[in-house]
């Protein structure tokens, strides 16, 4: 949701690469208990942009809502895209 993006934009450190633009996509698993793990980089811009997204996601803790199937929580894979825009100095 938008709260997540607000959180990411607040804690995400952009690389010092003026004019860098593009998209980073990271997938991860939301476990039955709401914890997240098994991070995979799907799209990367380099300069540590995907690693930084994973770092920020790891700081969110176990606050995720797992997927539900037949009324029981199940592991769910989630992909998160993030647009990166570094202003030109």
C-alpha positions in Angstrom: 0.0 0.0 0.0 1.0 3.7 0.0 2.1 3.5 3.6 4.8 1.0 2.6 6.0 3.3 -0.2 6.0 6.3 2.2 8.2 4.2 4.6 10.5 3.1 1.8 10.9 6.6 0.4 11.7 7.9 3.9 14.4 5.3 4.6 15.7 4.5 1.2 19.1 6.0 0.4 19.5 6.9 -3.3 23.0 6.3 -4.8 25.1 9.2 -5.6 24.6 8.9 -9.3 23.1 12.1 -10.7 20.5 11.5 -13.4 20.0 7.8 -12.6 16.5 6.8 -13.5 14.7 3.5 -13.8 13.0 0.7 -11.9 14.1 -1.8 -9.3 12.0 -4.9 -8.6 12.6 -7.2 -5.7 10.5 -10.3 -4.9 10.2 -11.9 -1.5 8.1 -14.4 0.5 5.7 -13.4 3.2 5.6 -16.3 5.6 2.6 -17.5 7.5 3.7 -15.6 10.6 4.0 -12.3 8.7 7.8 -12.3 8.6 9.5 -11.9 5.2 12.5 -13.5 3.6 13.8 -15.3 0.5 14.6 -12.0 -1.3 15.3 -12.1 -5.0 16.4 -9.2 -7.3 14.2 -9.3 -10.4 15.3 -5.9 -11.9 18.3 -3.9 -10.9 19.8 -0.5 -11.8 23.2 -1.3 -10.3 24.9 1.0 -7.8 23.4 -1.1 -4.9 19.9 0.1 -5.7 18.3 -3.4 -5.3 20.3 -4.2 -2.2 19.2 -1.0 -0.6 15.6 -1.9 -1.3 16.1 -5.3 0.4 17.8 -3.6 3.3 14.9 -1.2 3.9 12.4 -4.1 3.5 14.2 -6.1 6.2 13.7 -3.2 8.6 9.9 -3.4 8.3 9.9 -6.4 10.7 7.2 -9.1 10.9 4.3 -6.8 10.2 3.2 -8.3 6.9 -0.2 -9.9 6.3 0.2 -13.4 4.9 -2.0 -14.7 2.1 -5.0 -16.6 3.2 -6.3 -19.9 1.8 -9.3 -21.8 3.2 -9.1 -19.4 6.2 -5.5 -20.4 7.0 -2.4 -18.2 6.5 -0.1 -19.4 3.7 3.3 -18.4 2.3 2.9 -15.8 -0.5 5.4 -14.4 -2.9 5.2 -10.7 -3.5 7.0 -8.5 -6.0 7.7 -4.9 -5.2 8.6 -2.4 -7.9 10.3 0.9 -7.0 10.9 3.8 -9.4 14.3 5.3 -8.8 14.9 8.9 -9.8 18.2 10.6 -8.7 18.0 14.4 -9.5 20.8 15.9 -11.6 23.1 18.0 -9.5 
